[in-house]
């Protein structure tokens, strides 16, 4: 089978069966996301969205949309911060996990749920957030063989899953600059992410609004396999026990930005998470929180470090901002991101 099918079916089972998100204790869940590390993350997203909405004229109705909202923590923090500036959007979640829906309902009682983007309202601007959503979408891998490019498939070697090369030539699917790459070169694509960006950008162009995509990834297409699995906060083999670990791959933000721009929306920029959060004043926010609760100052400083430091989430994670053609502004995207 294709790697995309293997990854898609494994993650569908994984997310349907459990709440995988840890609470910052390093023990619960399989991985930790930024909203669970600190309220500062969601608050600054809420302020960024409110700023975009105010600059656009405070249009109503307006919709907050989150793809893969996890435990609802990000939405809870973002909406609380945005409310201070008059932004109180209707809330719509894209979520298919029944387990996570139950948790999200407690965090954001007024939310409405959808299986995909197609049923979202179209009568007002959309403020969309996707944090650590794209990395779990199924990828394809292409490998350069002596005879040309082939799709990398998943097969059996005895009782074990192994990678095998497909029979069909895939040279036509390879970008022009990579066609003569060395034998053994691996390229990754994510058709599912491309489709979502195409649809989101189309909605922004038609409805107006802004979007933030936050994930670990790179700003240009790179060679090599980034396919991995995480279980109990440790990397494990993706083939050990499909459906029991989170399967992910790095996001190609460069390709996704080009897709968005092809639909006529504004690519505000792509920044590292550390630079973006600093640009929004996270260090000042951390200082204020520590002054209000000095007994938690050490924890607040540790959370800040984890979110912005280059050796933590600060450099590997990227933030891509998009906006409708008539939506101006976009704080903290002024710096050009060096490739990493």
C-alpha positions as CSV (number, residue, x, y, z in Angstrom):
1,X,0.0,0.0,0.0
2,X,1.1,3.6,-0.4
3,X,2.6,5.4,2.6
4,X,-0.2,7.8,2.5
5,X,-2.8,5.1,3.0
6,X,-0.7,3.5,5.8
7,X,-0.3,6.8,7.6
8,X,-3.9,7.8,7.0
9,X,-5.4,4.6,8.3
10,X,-3.0,4.4,11.3
11,X,-3.7,8.0,12.4
12,X,-7.5,7.7,11.9
13,X,-7.4,4.7,14.4
14,X,-5.0,6.5,16.7
15,X,-7.0,9.7,17.1
16,X,-10.3,7.9,17.3
17,X,-9.3,5.8,20.2
18,X,-7.7,8.2,22.7
19,X,-6.8,11.7,23.9
20,X,-3.1,11.8,22.9
21,X,-2.2,15.3,24.2
22,X,-0.2,15.5,27.4
23,X,-0.8,18.2,30.0
24,X,2.8,19.3,30.4
25,X,3.8,16.9,33.1
26,X,6.0,14.8,30.7
27,X,4.0,11.7,31.6
28,X,0.4,11.9,30.4
29,X,-0.4,11.6,26.7
30,X,2.0,10.9,23.9
31,X,3.1,14.5,23.0
32,X,2.7,18.0,24.3
33,X,1.4,21.0,22.2
34,X,2.2,24.7,22.7
35,X,-1.3,25.6,24.1
36,X,-0.8,23.1,26.9
37,X,2.6,24.5,27.7
38,X,1.4,28.0,28.4
39,X,-1.7,30.2,28.2
40,X,0.5,32.8,26.5
41,X,0.5,30.9,23.3
42,X,-3.2,31.0,22.7
43,X,-3.6,34.5,24.1
44,X,-1.2,36.0,21.6
45,X,-3.0,34.2,18.8
46,X,-6.2,35.7,20.0
47,X,-4.7,39.2,20.0
48,X,-3.2,38.7,16.5
49,X,-6.6,37.7,15.2
50,X,-8.4,40.6,16.9
51,X,-5.9,43.0,15.5
52,X,-6.5,41.7,12.0
53,X,-10.3,41.9,12.5
54,X,-10.1,45.5,13.8
55,X,-7.9,46.6,10.9
56,X,-10.4,45.1,8.5
57,X,-13.3,47.1,10.0
58,X,-14.8,44.8,12.6
59,X,-17.0,43.0,10.1
60,X,-19.9,40.9,11.4
61,X,-20.7,38.1,11.4
62,X,-17.2,36.6,11.9
63,X,-16.2,33.0,12.5
64,X,-13.4,31.5,14.5
65,X,-12.4,28.2,12.8
66,X,-9.9,25.8,14.2
67,X,-8.6,22.7,12.5
68,X,-7.8,19.9,14.9
69,X,-8.5,21.9,18.1
70,X,-7.0,19.3,20.5
71,X,-8.3,19.7,24.0
72,X,-9.8,23.1,23.1
73,X,-7.2,24.9,25.2
74,X,-5.9,27.1,22.3
75,X,-9.4,28.3,21.4
76,X,-10.3,28.9,25.1
77,X,-7.2,31.2,25.6
78,X,-7.5,32.9,22.2
79,X,-11.1,33.7,22.5
80,X,-10.7,35.0,26.0
81,X,-8.0,37.4,24.9
82,X,-9.9,38.5,21.7
83,X,-13.0,39.2,23.8
84,X,-11.1,42.1,25.5
85,X,-11.1,43.9,22.1
86,X,-14.7,43.3,21.1
87,X,-14.1,40.1,19.0
88,X,-16.6,37.5,19.9
89,X,-16.9,35.2,16.9
90,X,-19.0,32.1,16.4
91,X,-16.8,29.1,17.0
92,X,-16.5,26.2,14.5
93,X,-14.2,23.2,15.0
94,X,-13.0,20.7,12.4
95,X,-12.7,17.5,14.3
96,X,-13.5,13.8,13.7
97,X,-12.4,12.3,17.0
98,X,-15.4,11.6,19.3
99,X,-13.0,11.4,22.3
100,X,-11.6,14.9,21.7
101,X,-15.0,16.4,20.9
102,X,-16.2,15.5,24.4
103,X,-13.2,17.3,25.9
104,X,-13.6,20.3,23.5
105,X,-17.2,20.7,24.5
106,X,-16.2,21.3,28.1
107,X,-13.6,23.8,27.1
108,X,-15.7,25.7,24.5
109,X,-19.4,24.9,25.1
110,X,-20.8,27.0,22.3
111,X,-18.7,25.5,19.5
112,X,-20.1,23.8,16.5
113,X,-18.4,20.8,14.9
114,X,-17.7,19.8,11.3
115,X,-16.0,16.8,9.7
116,X,-14.4,19.0,7.1
117,X,-14.3,22.6,5.7
118,X,-17.2,22.2,3.2
119,X,-20.0,22.8,5.7
120,X,-18.6,26.0,7.3
121,X,-20.6,29.2,6.9
122,X,-19.8,31.5,4.0
123,X,-21.6,34.7,5.0
124,X,-18.7,36.4,6.9
125,X,-15.0,36.5,7.3
126,X,-13.1,33.5,8.7
127,X,-10.4,33.6,11.3
128,X,-8.7,30.2,11.1
129,X,-6.1,28.6,13.2
130,X,-4.4,25.2,12.6
131,X,-1.8,24.3,15.3
132,X,0.0,21.0,14.8
133,X,-2.6,19.8,12.3
134,X,-0.9,19.6,9.0
135,X,2.0,17.4,10.3
136,X,-0.4,14.5,10.9
137,X,-1.9,14.5,7.4
138,X,-0.8,11.5,5.1
139,X,2.3,12.1,3.0
140,X,3.6,10.5,-0.1
141,X,7.3,9.7,-0.5
142,X,9.1,9.5,-3.9
143,X,12.5,7.8,-4.1
144,X,15.1,8.1,-6.9
145,X,16.1,4.7,-8.1
146,X,18.6,3.8,-10.8
147,X,15.7,3.5,-13.3
148,X,14.1,6.8,-12.3
149,X,11.7,8.1,-9.6
150,X,9.3,5.7,-7.9
151,X,6.7,6.0,-5.2
152,X,7.9,4.6,-1.8
153,X,5.3,2.0,-0.6
154,X,4.8,0.0,2.5
155,X,5.1,-3.8,2.1
156,X,5.9,-6.9,4.1
157,X,9.3,-8.4,4.8
158,X,8.3,-11.6,6.6
159,X,6.1,-10.5,9.4
160,X,7.4,-6.9,9.5
161,X,6.4,-3.8,7.6
162,X,9.1,-2.5,5.3
163,X,9.6,0.2,2.7
164,X,9.5,-1.0,-1.0
165,X,9.7,0.9,-4.3
166,X,6.7,0.8,-6.6
167,X,6.8,-0.3,-10.2
168,X,5.2,2.8,-11.8
169,X,7.4,5.7,-13.0
170,X,6.8,8.8,-11.0
171,X,9.2,11.2,-12.8
172,X,6.3,13.5,-13.8
173,X,5.4,14.1,-10.2
174,X,8.9,15.4,-9.3
175,X,9.7,19.2,-9.4
176,X,11.9,20.1,-12.3
177,X,14.9,21.0,-10.1
178,X,15.0,17.5,-8.5
179,X,14.6,15.3,-11.5
180,X,18.3,14.5,-11.8
181,X,18.9,14.1,-8.0
182,X,21.3,11.4,-6.8
183,X,20.1,7.8,-6.5
184,X,18.5,7.2,-3.1
185,X,17.1,10.8,-2.8
186,X,13.7,10.9,-1.1
187,X,11.2,13.7,-1.5
188,X,8.0,14.1,0.4
189,X,4.7,15.6,-0.7
190,X,1.4,16.0,1.2
191,X,-1.6,16.1,-1.2
192,X,-4.0,16.4,1.8
193,X,-2.3,19.6,3.1
194,X,-2.2,21.0,-0.4
195,X,-6.0,20.4,-0.8
196,X,-6.7,22.1,2.6
197,X,-4.6,25.1,1.8
198,X,-6.3,25.4,-1.6
199,X,-9.8,25.4,0.0
200,X,-8.8,27.7,2.9
201,X,-7.2,30.2,0.5
202,X,-10.3,30.1,-1.7
203,X,-12.5,30.9,1.3
204,X,-10.2,33.8,2.4
205,X,-10.4,35.2,-1.1
206,X,-14.2,35.0,-1.2
207,X,-15.2,35.7,2.4
208,X,-12.2,37.7,3.7
209,X,-10.5,36.8,6.9
210,X,-7.1,35.6,8.1
211,X,-5.4,32.3,8.9
212,X,-2.5,31.0,10.9
213,X,-0.9,27.6,10.2
214,X,1.6,26.6,13.0
215,X,3.6,23.5,12.8
216,X,7.1,22.1,12.6
217,X,8.5,22.2,9.2
218,X,10.7,24.0,6.6
219,X,10.3,26.9,4.3
220,X,11.5,25.1,1.1
221,X,11.3,21.6,-0.2
222,X,14.1,19.5,1.2
223,X,15.3,16.0,0.5
224,X,15.1,13.2,3.0
225,X,12.5,11.3,5.0
226,X,10.9,13.1,8.0
227,X,8.3,10.4,8.6
228,X,8.3,9.5,12.3
229,X,6.2,8.2,15.2
230,X,5.9,9.4,18.7
231,X,4.5,7.4,21.7
232,X,4.7,8.4,25.4
233,X,6.9,11.4,24.4
234,X,9.5,9.2,22.8
235,X,10.3,8.5,19.1
236,X,9.4,4.9,18.1
237,X,9.4,3.0,14.8
238,X,6.4,4.0,12.7
239,X,6.0,0.3,11.8
240,X,6.0,-1.2,15.3
241,X,2.4,-0.9,16.2
242,X,0.3,1.1,13.6
243,X,-2.7,2.9,15.2
244,X,-1.0,3.2,18.7
245,X,1.4,6.0,17.9
246,X,1.2,9.5,16.4
247,X,2.6,9.4,12.8
248,X,3.8,12.8,11.5
249,X,6.1,14.4,9.0
250,X,7.6,17.9,8.6
251,X,5.4,20.5,6.8
252,X,6.6,22.1,3.5
253,X,5.5,25.6,4.1
254,X,7.1,26.9,0.9
255,X,4.9,24.8,-1.3
256,X,1.8,25.6,0.7
257,X,2.5,29.3,0.5
258,X,2.7,29.1,-3.3
259,X,-0.7,27.2,-3.4
260,X,-2.3,29.9,-1.2
261,X,-0.9,32.7,-3.4
262,X,-2.2,31.0,-6.5
263,X,-5.7,31.7,-5.2
264,X,-5.2,35.4,-4.9
265,X,-4.8,35.6,-1.1
266,X,-2.1,37.5,0.7
267,X,0.8,35.5,2.1
268,X,1.7,37.7,5.0
269,X,4.8,35.7,5.7
270,X,6.3,32.7,7.3
271,X,8.3,33.2,10.5
272,X,9.8,30.9,13.1
273,X,7.6,30.5,16.1
274,X,10.2,32.0,18.4
275,X,10.5,35.2,16.3
276,X,6.8,35.5,15.8
277,X,6.0,35.1,19.5
278,X,8.7,37.6,20.5
279,X,7.4,40.0,17.9
280,X,4.0,39.8,19.6
281,X,5.5,40.5,23.0
282,X,5.5,37.2,24.7
283,X,8.5,38.1,26.8
284,X,6.7,41.1,28.2
285,X,3.6,39.0,28.8
286,X,5.7,36.4,30.7
287,X,7.1,39.2,32.9
288,X,3.7,40.5,33.8
289,X,2.4,37.0,34.6
290,X,5.4,36.3,36.8
291,X,4.8,39.6,38.7
292,X,1.2,38.7,39.3
293,X,2.0,35.2,40.4
294,X,5.6,35.2,41.7
295,X,5.2,31.7,43.1
296,X,4.9,30.4,39.5
297,X,7.7,32.6,38.0
298,X,10.0,29.6,37.4
299,X,7.3,27.7,35.6
300,X,6.4,30.7,33.5
301,X,10.1,31.2,32.5
302,X,10.4,27.5,31.6
303,X,7.3,27.6,29.4
304,X,8.6,30.8,27.7
305,X,11.9,29.0,27.0
306,X,10.2,26.0,25.6
307,X,8.1,28.0,23.2
308,X,10.7,30.4,21.8
309,X,14.2,29.0,22.3
310,X,16.0,27.8,19.2
311,X,16.8,24.4,20.8
312,X,13.2,23.9,21.8
313,X,10.2,24.8,19.6
314,X,11.3,28.3,18.6
315,X,13.2,27.5,15.4
316,X,11.8,24.2,14.2
317,X,8.2,25.4,14.4
318,X,7.0,27.9,11.8
319,X,4.1,30.2,11.7
320,X,2.5,31.0,8.3
321,X,0.1,33.9,8.0
322,X,-2.5,34.3,5.2
323,X,-5.2,37.0,4.7
324,X,-7.9,37.9,2.3
325,X,-6.9,40.4,-0.4
326,X,-8.5,43.3,1.3
327,X,-7.3,42.4,4.8
328,X,-4.4,44.6,5.9
329,X,-1.7,44.2,8.6
330,X,-0.2,41.1,10.1
331,X,2.0,41.8,13.1
332,X,5.3,39.9,13.7
333,X,5.8,38.7,10.2
334,X,8.4,41.3,9.2
335,X,11.5,39.0,9.5
336,X,12.5,36.7,6.6
337,X,13.0,33.2,7.9
338,X,16.4,31.6,7.1
339,X,16.0,28.0,5.9
340,X,16.7,25.4,8.6
